[in-house]
Amino acid sequence: MARKLAAVHWLDWGLWSQHRLASRLGARLTITGGFLPYPTDAAYIGWGLKKSGLRAHALSRRRKGHCWLLEDGFLRSLEGSDSLSHSLIIDDLGIYYDASRPSRLEALAATPLDGEQQDRTLRLIKAWRDHRLSKYNGGPDPQPIALPHAYVLVVDQTAGDAAIAAGGASAASFQKMLSDALSANPDCYVVVRVHPEVVSGRKQGHYDPALLRANPRILVVADGSHPALWIEHARAVYTVTSQLGFEALLWSKPVHVYGMPFYAGWGLTHDSLSAPVRRKRIPLEQLAYACLVGYARYFDPETGCPCEIETLMEWISLQRKQRQRFPAHLLAFGFSRWKQPFVRDFLAGSKPVFTRTLPSARAPDQPIVTWGHKHSAELEKAGYSDHVLRIEDGFLRSVGLGADLIRPLSWVIDPEGIYYDARSRSRLERILAEEPFASAIRERARALRRTIVEAGVTKYNLQHPEQWQRPPGGKRIVLVIGQVESDAAIRYGAGPIRRNLDLLKSARQARQDAWLLYKPHPDVRAGLRQQGDGESDALTWCDEVIGDVPFESLLPHVDEVHVLTSLAGFEALLRHVPVVTWGQPFYAGWGLTEDRGMTAEVLARRQRRVSLDELVAATLILYPTYVSRVTRSFCSPERAVQELLDWRSERKPAPLRRVVARLTRKP
């Protein structure tokens, strides 16, 4: 390829505004056009068959240079064309949707695959279908009830789409396509899918919706729903040049084509037009490999670095899955202003409406979103105790305390209960009781646990210079963890023992000859929460009170950890430290802890014995929701851990934030 690129964009603001373009092209970019000089031995770039692409092509011929035409890849992004694209096509021969001349895609498609490429392509096609992907992936799946029993799918496109004329078609092609679909399928409905940009009102399509709806056999889909399910259940797909025809091939559907798009003319489709002589019969895998692997470049949405298509597929699949968990409209009750942006991020795909007062009535089955049990009494009094989504901090939360108003990386959103409330089953408890835990997720959990332990990652990841050494004498070291006594975790998860001082007394009685360490809760040490009742007398019942020594640095030196319901017990289990529970935390009762505070009711629900890796899989992979602080999109726990490490290496939060937190916190 050329050593440098000339960007012909003096009349193309879209090309000019793409600040990542030079790095994605991997070449030095210079600007030309108008009165600016034209370089020699350069590749002129432009966007497809738009003005910049036509100018680039003309200049390359006139100045005997190269021409690179750019386009988005076939797996582009989560949202529509206004969002950042995560793929890029660079074609030095033509452009894939222009059937009048060769393209680099045609050259790639004509190349036979070796065994490894064939196997990879089959895996990609399966993943495309399993994840139900498309070029754009922001729309929700249609409700299954909306799908007719038997139908063929007719795909409309936007009027003036360059791919239509470049594919040898016209507006008349759409009318013929619809007519043929109706006559060839008398026993089927004909579903006409309106293009998303027509749905949004930004462009026009080729059909009059009113005329379409006048025909009882035609169903118009103009809701912006994702196309994958419509393709999956269709008997056949009719298209002019839309990419959905290619996607239908990936679903093994009969595809009737009324133009000459990039996927036609290879013997894979039913074509109304004659194919260019340069296109020969090839297997689907060969075309799919050329389109999805050979032709496009992909960029990791989380790092911006080049990646393989599999990485992008997994990321988009995660976004789609997370965005469809809850209904489109939610009522969010009682959230402070500083939490509201986080609620929107963690509930992306739904639209929460924030309120400080409960309406007298709500729509049937409309969930109410609230913070844990903070407003349970108000909800119950108003008759809103069912259909509640309860949010709480996750187990890998941030660098810094939640009370310091630090942005969270993970929350849990529970439609059944909440993990710290032992009075009833939560979604986490159901996962632990019922999830089959296949070998793949156990292995993933094992790797995640090792990463967390080796990196010293905890819930808050506080960094302090103090260290602690085991005292001489060879005594057994028992670490007792304090909590904020007013926390819901104690109110709803503790047993008879509910005070830190009583926990200390019980630990002393149970381990009379041990060296007892007591570590107060970080919020109490920071002055953000009140000390527990009698907690100032802790030294009466222990040998030492530990201050700002990081919890994870203590664990290699202790023989046992005692807790009420603290998450510290779970973090100790991750490091194979024995744990004694005096309350009913989520990780107790599964055969991994010594339990001294469990009620018979809770024990009856927690009969299953799980391994440590299964506990980790449920608690850190299947139950929480993670949102990247970099992209503000959903991310995996593995990515969250990496971001925690990067975050921890940055400068500490300004002290002013803690002052603001103290001043604004309600008593």
Buried (B, 14 or more C-beta within 10 A) or exposed (E): EBEBBBBBBBEBEEBBEBEEBBEBBEBEBBBBBEEEEBBEEBBBBBBBBBBBBBBBBBBBEEBEBBBBBBBBBBBBBBBBEEEBBBBBBBBBBBBBBBBEEBBBBBBBBBEEBEEEBBEBBBEBBEBBBEBBBBBBBBBBBBEEEBBBEEBBBBBBBBBEBBBBBBBBBBEEBBEBBBEBBBEEBEEBBBBBBBBBBBBEEEBEBBBEBEEBEEEEBBBBBBBBBBBBBBBBBBBBBBBBBBBBBBBBBBBEBBBBBBBBBBBBBBBBBEBBBEBBEEBEEBBBBBBBBBBBBBBBBBBBBBEBEBBEBBBBBBBBBBBBEBBBEBBEEBBBBBBEEEBEEBBBBBBBBBEBEBEEEBEEEBEEEBBBBBBBBBBBEBBEEBEBEEBBBBBBBBBBBBBBBBBBBBBBBBBBBBBBBBBBBBEEBBBBBBBBBEBEBEEEBBEBBBEBBEBBBEBBBBBBBBEEEEEBEBEEEEBEBBBBBBBBBEBBBBBBBBBEBBBBBBBBBBBBEBBEEBBBBBBBBBBBBBEBBEBBEBBEEBEEBBBBBBEEBBBBEBBEBBBBBBBBBBBBBBBBBBBEBBBBBBBBBBBBBBEBBEBBBBBEEBEEBBEEEBBBBBBBBBBBBBBBBBBBBBBBBBBBBBBBBBBBBEBBEEEEBEEEBBEBBEEEEEE
